[in-house]
């Protein structure tokens, strides 16, 4: 059994980004927008700030109160869309209930949507991109049966499409799937992004499967994933921990997208 260390793999990606940065005529710039005081969101934005500083990227952070209006956010995004030194814009999710998420995200220029949410944008969503990167370090994807648990537009669906592009046979499961274990036990590659603590137990996993746990849930005074890690790891060929698995790779892939956005700002052929 192998623990897939996302922190180490993310460091390798960041080292490559630093090397590429030396050849760039511009300094990649990222703007992060945070609305409200969600503790997890604050942590995520701070991590992105730290990684930007480490890489030598330019970083701007905008903090708004919970009751901020859509109009104020749209005005900021339109301003950032025109800033030459900002190549990527991210709006930290989730947003307060009174703000329409799609309206806000849709205002970001596709070429600056480094989260990869815009359907017309050039970027692959960061978490699915990171999942694919992790899988490719461990095993071949071609011809494997991949089961994705979760159908969100941010993780589940784009991950399934990327796996199809890599010639896996893909099954998508969700909260309405009957007899979930019937499908998960068939998976050579099991990707779990359901947002439910320890949903996947050892009896639901095929011997020798590769398990990617995207979930981040509050446990008993700690953070845990959607997979019962301690028991599932006894059956898996390889498995990601939570924390330290998909999370660091998501941020590394975000930085790779910002780098690409900076390149595209002066070379439209990329």
matplotlib code that plots the C-alpha trace (Angstrom):
import matplotlib.pyplot as plt

x = [0.0, 1.3, 0.3, 0.0, 1.8, 0.2, 2.5, 5.7, 4.2, 2.9, 6.4, 7.8, 5.2, 6.1, 9.8, 9.0, 6.9, 9.9, 12.1, 9.6, 9.1, 12.8, 12.0, 8.9, 8.9, 6.0, 5.4, 2.2, -0.4, -3.3, -6.2, -8.3, -11.7, -13.2, -16.7, -17.7, -15.8, -16.0, -13.0, -12.2, -12.3, -10.0, -7.5, -7.6, -7.0, -4.2, -2.6, -2.8, -1.2, 1.7, 2.3, 2.2, 4.8, 7.0, 6.8, 7.4, 3.9, 2.2, -0.8, -3.8, -6.4, -9.9, -12.0, -15.7, -18.3, -21.0, -23.7, -21.7, -24.0, -23.6, -23.1, -20.0, -18.5, -19.2, -17.6, -14.4, -14.3, -14.7, -11.9, -9.7, -10.5, -8.8, -5.7, -2.7, -0.7, -3.5, -3.6, -5.8, -8.9, -10.5, -13.6, -13.4, -16.5, -18.9, -20.6, -23.3, -26.8, -27.9, -25.3, -25.8, -22.6, -23.0, -23.6, -20.4, -18.2, -19.6, -18.3, -14.6, -13.0, -12.4, -8.7, -8.5, -10.7, -7.8, -10.2, -11.3, -15.1, -15.9, -17.2, -15.4, -12.1, -8.8, -8.1, -8.8, -10.5, -7.8, -9.0, -9.8, -6.5, -4.7, -6.6, -5.4, -1.9, -1.9, -3.3, -0.7, 2.1, 0.8, -0.7, -1.9, -5.4, -6.0, -8.7, -9.2, -12.7, -12.9, -15.8, -16.4, -18.6, -20.0, -21.4, -20.6, -19.8, -16.5, -15.1, -17.2, -18.3, -15.1, -13.0, -15.2, -14.7, -10.9, -10.8, -12.8, -10.3, -7.6, -9.5, -10.8, -14.2, -16.1, -19.1, -20.5, -22.3, -24.2, -26.5, -29.4, -27.4, -28.9, -26.5, -23.4, -21.1, -22.1, -20.3, -17.4, -16.3, -15.8, -13.5, -9.8, -9.7, -12.0, -12.4, -14.6, -15.9, -19.3, -18.7, -19.8, -17.5, -16.1, -18.8, -16.5, -15.7, -13.3, -16.0, -16.9, -13.4, -11.8, -8.6, -5.7, -7.7, -6.2, -8.3, -8.4, -10.2, -11.3, -13.5, -12.7, -14.9, -14.7, -14.0, -13.6, -11.3, -9.6, -10.1, -11.1, -12.1, -15.0, -13.0, -12.4, -8.7, -7.3, -9.3, -9.5, -5.7, -5.3, -7.0, -5.9, -2.9, -2.5, -4.6, -4.5, -4.6, -6.8, -5.2, -2.1, -3.5, -5.6, -5.5, -1.9, -2.2, -5.3, -3.2, -0.3, -2.6, -4.0, -0.5, 0.1, -3.0, -1.9, 1.5, -0.3, -2.6, 0.5, 2.1, -1.1, -1.2, 1.8, 1.7, -1.8, -0.6, -0.3]
y = [0.0, 3.5, 6.8, 9.3, 12.4, 15.4, 17.8, 16.3, 16.1, 19.7, 20.8, 19.2, 21.1, 24.4, 23.8, 23.4, 26.6, 28.5, 27.3, 28.4, 31.8, 32.6, 32.7, 34.9, 38.6, 39.3, 38.5, 36.3, 38.1, 36.6, 38.4, 36.6, 37.8, 36.6, 37.5, 36.9, 35.2, 31.5, 30.1, 27.4, 30.0, 32.3, 29.4, 28.6, 32.2, 32.5, 29.4, 30.7, 33.9, 32.1, 29.9, 33.0, 34.7, 31.5, 31.3, 35.0, 35.8, 39.1, 38.7, 40.9, 40.0, 41.7, 41.1, 41.9, 41.7, 39.1, 41.6, 42.9, 43.4, 41.7, 45.1, 45.8, 42.5, 42.9, 46.4, 44.9, 42.0, 44.4, 46.5, 43.4, 42.2, 45.3, 45.3, 44.4, 43.0, 40.6, 37.5, 35.4, 36.2, 33.8, 34.3, 32.0, 29.7, 29.3, 32.7, 34.1, 32.9, 36.4, 36.4, 34.4, 32.4, 31.9, 35.7, 36.5, 33.8, 34.6, 38.1, 37.0, 37.1, 33.6, 34.2, 35.2, 32.4, 30.4, 28.3, 26.9, 27.3, 29.3, 27.0, 29.1, 29.4, 27.8, 26.3, 22.9, 23.2, 23.0, 20.0, 17.7, 18.7, 17.8, 14.5, 13.5, 14.5, 12.3, 9.3, 9.6, 9.4, 6.1, 4.1, 4.0, 5.3, 3.8, 1.1, 1.3, 1.4, 4.7, 5.4, 9.0, 9.5, 13.0, 15.0, 18.6, 21.0, 21.9, 18.4, 15.3, 16.1, 17.6, 14.8, 12.3, 14.1, 14.2, 10.5, 9.8, 11.9, 9.6, 6.5, 5.2, 3.7, 6.0, 5.5, 8.5, 7.9, 10.4, 10.8, 9.1, 6.1, 2.9, 0.3, 2.6, -0.3, -2.3, 0.3, 1.3, -2.4, -2.4, 0.6, 0.3, 4.0, 5.4, 9.1, 10.3, 13.8, 13.5, 15.7, 13.1, 12.0, 8.4, 7.5, 4.9, 1.9, -0.9, -3.4, -1.0, -1.0, -3.4, -5.0, -3.1, -0.1, 3.4, 5.7, 9.5, 11.2, 14.7, 15.2, 17.6, 17.1, 18.0, 14.8, 14.5, 17.5, 16.9, 16.9, 13.7, 12.8, 11.0, 7.7, 5.6, 6.0, 3.7, 0.7, 1.4, 1.8, -1.9, -2.9, -0.1, -0.2, 3.5, 6.2, 9.9, 11.1, 14.0, 16.5, 16.3, 14.6, 16.4, 19.8, 20.8, 19.6, 21.8, 24.9, 23.8, 23.4, 26.8, 28.3, 26.4, 28.0, 31.5, 30.9, 29.8, 32.9, 35.1, 33.4, 33.8, 37.5, 38.2, 35.1, 34.4, 31.3, 29.4]
z = [0.0, -0.9, 0.6, -2.2, -0.6, -2.3, -0.4, -1.9, -5.4, -5.2, -4.2, -7.4, -9.5, -7.7, -8.4, -12.1, -12.0, -10.5, -13.3, -15.9, -14.2, -14.9, -18.6, -18.3, -19.3, -16.9, -13.3, -12.9, -10.8, -8.9, -7.2, -4.6, -3.5, -0.2, 1.0, 4.6, 7.5, 6.6, 8.6, 5.9, 3.1, 5.0, 5.5, 1.7, 0.7, 3.1, 1.8, -1.8, -0.6, 1.0, -2.1, -4.4, -2.2, -2.3, -6.1, -6.6, -8.0, -7.5, -5.2, -4.2, -1.6, -1.4, 1.7, 1.9, 4.6, 4.5, 3.5, 0.5, -2.6, -5.9, -7.5, -5.4, -6.3, -10.0, -9.9, -8.4, -10.9, -13.8, -12.5, -12.0, -15.6, -16.9, -14.7, -16.7, -13.8, -12.7, -14.9, -12.7, -10.6, -8.1, -6.1, -3.0, -2.7, -1.2, -1.5, 0.9, -0.1, -1.3, -4.0, -7.2, -7.7, -11.5, -12.0, -10.2, -11.7, -15.1, -14.9, -14.8, -18.2, -19.4, -19.9, -16.2, -14.8, -13.4, -11.3, -14.6, -14.0, -17.2, -20.0, -22.6, -20.6, -21.5, -18.1, -16.6, -13.1, -10.4, -8.3, -11.2, -12.8, -9.6, -9.3, -12.8, -11.9, -8.8, -10.6, -13.4, -10.8, -9.5, -12.3, -16.0, -16.5, -20.0, -19.9, -16.1, -14.6, -12.8, -10.4, -9.4, -6.3, -6.5, -9.5, -8.6, -11.4, -9.7, -9.1, -10.0, -13.5, -14.8, -13.2, -15.0, -18.3, -17.9, -17.1, -20.3, -22.2, -20.8, -22.1, -18.7, -18.5, -16.2, -13.8, -11.9, -8.7, -6.5, -3.5, -5.4, -6.5, -5.3, -3.8, -4.0, -2.9, -6.0, -8.1, -5.9, -5.5, -9.3, -9.3, -10.3, -9.7, -7.0, -6.7, -3.9, -3.7, -2.0, 1.1, 3.5, 6.3, 6.0, 3.4, 1.8, 4.1, 3.5, 2.4, -0.5, -2.0, -4.5, -3.4, -5.0, -6.0, -6.2, -4.0, -4.3, -1.4, -2.2, 0.9, 3.7, 6.7, 10.4, 12.5, 16.2, 16.7, 13.4, 9.6, 7.8, 4.3, 2.6, 2.9, 6.1, 5.6, 8.3, 7.2, 3.4, 3.2, 4.1, 0.9, -1.5, -3.7, -3.2, -1.3, -0.6, 3.0, 4.3, 4.8, 2.6, -0.5, -3.0, -1.2, -1.9, -5.5, -6.1, -5.1, -7.2, -10.2, -9.5, -9.7, -12.9, -14.4, -13.2, -14.9, -18.1, -17.9, -17.6, -20.7, -22.7, -21.8, -24.1, -26.4, -27.8, -29.6, -26.3]

ax = plt.figure().add_subplot(projection="3d")
ax.plot(x, y, z, "-o")
ax.set_aspect("equal")
plt.show()
